[in-house]
Amino acid sequence: MAQSLAAVAGQTGETGTSGTDGSDAAIASMEAAFDRAIAKAAEVTEARMEGGSALDAARTRLSN
């Protein structure tokens, strides 16, 4: 996922500004990374909620 300095240098023009293709690719890469992070966070949240529900049920059984 990380870009090498050579790859970054290849995205810049003679003036040192980023080209349209490089910007679009970088934005697409960032969007994909954010999408993966959001999906992973949802999985972690779901697992925590399931685990928390089981723990709550066990505590309730023990206290009765």
N, C-alpha and C positions, 0 to 999 in steps of 0.2 A: 504494500500500500504506500509506503514512503517512497518519495521520488529521490533519485540521486541528483546531485548538483548539476551533472551534465545534462540530465533530462530537463531540469528547470531552465538551464541556460539555453537549451534548444527551443524553448517556448518564447524567448524574448527576441525582438527584432533588433535592427541596427541601433535604434535609439534607446534600447533598453526597456521599452514598454512591452507589455504582454500582448501577443497577437490574439485575434478573436478565437482561433481554433484552440489555442492553449487555455484561454479563459473558459471556453465552453466545456472543454474536457475536464478542467479542474473543478468547475461547478458541478458537473455530472458526477465526478468522483466523490465530492463532498456530500452531495445528495444521497448517493448510494451508501456512503459510510453512516450518515445520519439515519437512513432507513434501517440499516442493520442494527444500529445502536438502539433505536426505538423498539424494534422487534425483540431484541435481547432483553431490554428492560421490561417489556410486557411479559416475557417468559419468566423472568426472575420474580416479578410481582405476583404472577399466577402461582408459582411454586411457593412463595412465602405465604400467600393467602390460604392455600391448601394445607400447608404445614401448620399454620396458625389455627385453622379450624380444627384440625385433628388434636392439636395441643389443648385448645379450649374444651373440646369434648372430653378429653382425658381428665382434665382438671375438674370438670363438672362431675364426672363419674366418681372421682376420688372424694369429692366433698359431700356426696350424698350418702 
